[in-house]
Amino acid sequence: MEQTQYTPANYKSSQSVRWCPGCGDHAILNSLHKAMATVGVPPHMTAVISGIGCSSRLPYYMNTYGFHTIHGRAAAIATGFKVARPDMTVWQISGDGDGLAIGGNHFIHAVRRNIDINMLLFNNKIYGLTKGQYSPTSDRGFVSKSSPYGTTEDPFIPAELVFGARGNFFARSIDVELQISQEVLVAAARHKGASVVEILQNCVIFNHGIHNFITDKEHRAERTIHLVHGEKMLFGKDNEMGLVRDGFLLKAVKVGEEGYTMDDVLVHDAHTPSNFLHQQLAMMDGHDLPLALGVIRDVDSPAYDQAVEEQVAEVRARKNFSSLRDMVLAGETWTVE
């Protein structure tokens, strides 16, 4: 009899984890094990596919099917896997270098096609495995081994790429926010279509503290906001701050001051088809407005793999194909002697 309830231990492999002590990947792995147990898809119906990089070692630590692929191609291989086996749950693991540099083209097209894969983007703004070069998400002026005088380019903002590719699911968490990480990973797994989860992750060796402005315990409550569908957009240590409309823009106010009441504070609607407000929320960076965590957008839309499966079944039935050979020989053929 197949097991119907799972624990995180069911998804853990017996391999020793080989990330650096203190690496944020440990926390993300822990959150993923717990999220998988909550969703309850059997390990043998789950595949974890990665590219190249520190984060891409994650499949080794999963008691599921796994594929440690080549640099930047995780999304392409995850796409092929999902189309071939639409009955399986597919997780794709990439870092900001693997996923947005050499893999950037595959990333945007997987999102555009709306393939039902769960794409986890570990963003530490550095190439860690290759020992400290700047990445596509490194800030302008960032000094690294490959930019000793500072970068002279602006970074990609992952959320901006997702919305530019007409994405229907985007969420964000921080490696140290375990509960929020589990929450968004569960939501990503339950969403039908491409799900992108950006997790701000700390590299203790080559970019230690890069997210401290956001993650510092003393200021985290004022510089982040946990968005929950159907709830008021409140933040601050005592939820005394809220987000309101200011013309076409957003504004942070203190509830009860300057005439602002709780009625003025916006309610988060992750399911509205319009991405106008979702994009504004996703672009907040923790300075003038708090960085948005949680599920920012979660909208139903036809999934590519499901449409392909239905199309194949329809053509097979109409053309009476039972094999690839039948299909090849159905049209004009030539005999070469």
C-alpha positions in Angstrom: 0.0 0.0 0.0 1.4 3.4 -1.0 2.2 5.8 1.8 -0.2 8.7 1.9 1.5 10.9 4.6 5.1 12.0 4.4 7.6 13.6 6.7 10.6 15.7 5.7 12.8 12.7 6.4 11.1 10.9 3.5 12.6 13.4 1.1 16.2 13.5 2.6 18.9 11.4 1.0 21.6 9.7 2.9 24.4 11.8 1.4 26.3 14.2 3.7 25.6 17.9 2.8 28.7 19.5 1.3 28.0 23.2 1.5 30.1 25.5 3.6 29.1 25.8 7.3 26.7 28.8 7.6 25.7 28.8 3.9 22.1 29.9 3.4 21.6 26.8 1.2 21.3 24.6 4.3 18.2 26.6 5.5 16.6 26.5 2.0 17.1 22.7 1.8 15.5 22.3 5.2 12.5 24.4 4.1 12.2 22.5 0.8 12.1 19.1 2.6 9.3 20.4 4.9 7.4 21.9 2.0 7.5 18.7 0.1 6.1 16.8 3.1 3.3 19.3 3.4 2.4 19.0 -0.3 2.6 15.2 0.0 3.6 14.3 -3.6 5.4 10.9 -3.2 9.2 11.1 -3.6 9.1 8.7 -6.5 6.7 11.1 -8.3 9.1 14.0 -7.8 12.2 15.2 -9.8 14.7 17.8 -8.7 16.8 19.2 -11.6 19.7 21.7 -11.3 22.3 23.4 -13.4 25.8 24.2 -12.1 26.8 26.1 -9.0 26.7 25.7 -5.3 22.9 25.6 -5.2 22.9 23.0 -7.9 24.3 20.3 -5.6 20.8 20.2 -4.0 19.5 17.2 -6.0 22.1 15.0 -4.2 20.4 15.7 -0.9 16.9 14.7 -2.1 15.4 11.2 -1.9 13.7 11.8 -5.2 14.7 11.5 -8.8 17.4 14.1 -9.5 19.5 15.4 -12.3 22.6 17.6 -11.9 22.8 18.9 -15.4 25.1 21.4 -17.2 25.6 25.1 -16.7 22.5 27.2 -17.4 20.4 24.3 -18.9 18.3 23.3 -15.9 15.2 25.0 -17.2 15.6 23.4 -20.6 16.0 20.0 -19.2 13.2 20.5 -16.6 11.0 21.5 -19.5 11.7 18.4 -21.5 11.2 16.2 -18.4 7.8 17.8 -17.6 6.5 17.5 -21.1 7.6 13.9 -21.3 6.2 13.1 -17.8 3.4 15.6 -17.0 2.3 13.4 -14.2 5.4 14.1 -12.1 6.2 17.2 -10.0 9.3 18.9 -11.2 11.5 21.3 -9.1 14.3 23.3 -10.8 17.2 24.7 -8.8 19.4 27.5 -10.0 21.5 30.3 -8.7 21.6 33.9 -10.0 24.6 33.1 -12.2 23.5 29.7 -13.5 19.8 30.8 -13.9 20.1 34.4 -15.2 23.4 34.5 -17.1 24.1 31.5 -19.3 20.6 30.2 -18.4 18.8 33.5 -18.8 17.2 32.6 -22.2 15.9 29.3 -20.9 14.6 31.0 -17.8 12.5 33.6 -19.6 11.1 31.1 -22.1 10.1 28.6 -19.4 8.2 31.4 -17.7 6.7 32.6 -20.9 5.5 29.1 -21.9 4.1 28.6 -18.4 5.5 25.1 -18.0 4.4 23.5 -14.8 7.8 23.5 -13.0 8.7 25.0 -9.7 11.8 27.2 -10.3 13.8 28.1 -7.2 16.3 31.0 -7.7 19.0 31.2 -5.0 20.1 34.8 -5.2 23.4 35.6 -3.4 24.5 38.2 -6.0 27.8 36.3 -6.6 29.4 33.4 -8.4 30.3 31.2 -5.4 31.4 27.9 -6.9 33.9 29.7 -9.2 35.2 31.7 -6.3 33.8 35.2 -6.3 33.0 36.8 -9.6 30.2 39.3 -10.0 26.9 37.9 -11.2 23.9 39.3 -13.2 22.2 40.4 -9.9 25.3 42.1 -8.5 24.7 45.8 -7.7 26.3 48.5 -9.9 29.7 49.3 -8.5 30.2 45.9 -6.8 33.8 45.0 -6.3 34.7 41.4 -7.0 37.5 39.3 -8.5 36.2 40.0 -11.9 35.3 43.6 -11.3 38.2 44.9 -9.1 37.3 48.5 -9.7 33.5 48.0 -9.5 30.9 46.9 -12.0 29.8 49.4 -14.6 26.4 47.9 -15.3 23.0 47.6 -13.7 21.8 44.2 -12.4 18.9 42.1 -13.4 16.0 42.2 -11.0 14.5 38.6 -11.1 11.0 39.8 -10.5 11.3 42.2 -13.4 12.3 39.4 -15.7 9.4 37.2 -14.5 6.8 40.0 -15.2 8.4 40.9 -18.5 8.0 37.2 -19.5 4.3 37.4 -18.5 4.8 35.2 -15.5 1.8 34.1 -13.5 3.5 33.1 -10.2 6.2 35.0 -8.3 7.1 34.7 -4.7 10.1 35.8 -2.6 11.7 34.8 0.7 14.9 35.0 2.6 17.0 32.0 3.7 16.6 32.9 7.4 12.8 33.2 7.1 12.1 29.5 7.3 8.3 29.8 7.8 7.9 32.2 4.9 10.1 29.9 2.7 8.0 26.9 3.5 4.8 28.9 2.8 5.9 30.1 -0.7 7.4 26.7 -1.7 4.1 25.0 -0.8 2.2 27.6 -2.8 4.6 27.2 -5.8 4.1 23.4 -5.8 0.3 23.8 -5.8 0.3 26.4 -8.6 -0.4 24.9 -12.0 2.1 26.6 -14.4 5.6 28.1 -14.0 6.3 29.1 -10.4 9.3 31.3 -9.7 10.5 31.6 -6.1 13.4 34.0 -5.5 15.2 33.3 -2.2 17.7 35.8 -1.0 20.6 33.6 0.2 23.8 34.5 2.0 27.2 33.2 0.7 29.4 33.3 3.9 32.7 32.9 1.9 32.5 35.3 -1.1 29.6 37.7 -0.4 28.9 37.5 3.3 26.3 39.9 4.6 25.2 41.0 1.1 21.5 41.0 2.3 22.2 42.4 5.8 20.3 45.6 5.1 17.2 43.4 4.8 17.9 40.5 7.0 19.3 42.3 10.1 17.0 41.4 13.0 16.9 45.0 14.3 15.5 46.5 11.1 13.9 43.5 9.3 10.4 44.3 10.4 10.6 47.9 9.0 12.4 46.9 5.8 10.3 43.9 4.8 6.6 43.2 4.4 5.1 39.7 4.4 2.3 39.7 1.9 -0.6 37.3 2.4 -3.5 37.0 0.0 -6.7 38.7 1.4 -4.8 40.4 4.2 -3.9 44.1 4.8 -0.5 45.2 3.7 0.9 45.9 7.1 4.5 45.9 8.4 6.7 47.2 11.2 7.4 45.7 14.6 3.8 46.3 15.7 2.3 46.3 12.2 1.9 50.1 12.7 2.9 50.8 9.1 0.9 50.2 5.9 1.0 50.5 2.2 -1.5 52.9 0.5 -2.1 54.2 -2.9 -0.4 57.5 -3.9 -1.7 58.3 -7.3 -0.4 55.5 -9.5 2.4 54.7 -7.0 2.6 53.1 -3.5 3.4 54.9 -0.3 4.3 53.7 3.2 2.4 55.4 6.0 1.9 55.1 9.7 -1.6 54.1 10.4 -3.4 56.7 12.6 -1.2 59.6 11.5 -1.7 62.2 8.8 -5.3 61.2 8.4 -4.5 57.6 7.3 -6.7 54.9 8.8 -6.8 51.1 8.5 -9.4 51.6 5.7 -6.8 53.2 3.6 -4.4 50.3 3.8 -4.4 48.1 0.7 -5.5 44.5 0.8 -3.2 42.0 -1.0 -4.9 40.3 -4.0 -2.4 37.7 -5.4 -5.0 36.3 -7.8 -6.0 39.3 -9.8 -5.0 38.9 -13.4 -3.7 42.4 -13.7 0.0 42.5 -12.9 0.2 46.3 -12.4 0.2 46.3 -8.6 2.0 42.9 -8.4 5.0 44.4 -10.3 5.0 47.5 -8.1 5.1 45.3 -5.0 7.8 43.0 -6.4 10.0 46.0 -7.2 10.1 47.4 -3.7 13.6 47.1 -2.4 13.6 47.8 1.3 14.7 51.4 1.1 11.8 53.8 0.4 9.4 50.9 0.5 9.7 47.5 2.3 10.9 44.5 0.4 8.0 42.2 -0.4 8.1 38.7 0.9 5.6 35.9 0.4 3.4 35.1 -2.6 3.2 38.3 -4.7 1.4 36.9 -7.8 -0.5 33.6 -8.2 -2.8 33.6 -11.2 -4.2 30.6 -13.1 -3.3 30.3 -16.7 -3.1 27.4 -19.2 0.1 25.3 -18.7 2.2 24.4 -21.7 2.8 20.8 -20.7 -0.9 20.2 -20.2 -1.7 21.8 -23.6 0.9 19.6 -25.3 -0.5 16.5 -23.7 -4.0 17.3 -24.8 -2.9 18.2 -28.3 -1.0 14.9 -28.7 -4.0 12.9 -27.5 -6.3 14.7 -29.9 -4.1 14.2 -32.9 -3.5 10.6 -32.0 -7.2 9.9 -31.8 -8.0 11.8 -35.0 -5.1 10.4 -37.1 -5.2 6.9 -35.5 -1.5 7.1 -34.6 -0.4 4.4 -32.2 3.4 4.9 -32.6 6.0 7.4 -33.9 6.4 5.2 -36.9 2.7 5.5 -37.7 3.1 9.3 -37.6 6.2 9.4 -39.8 4.7 7.1 -42.5 1.4 9.0 -42.5 2.6 11.6 -45.0 4.6 11.3 -48.2 7.4 8.8 -48.1 10.4 8.1 -50.4 12.3 4.9 -50.9 16.0 5.3 -51.7 17.5 2.3 -53.5 
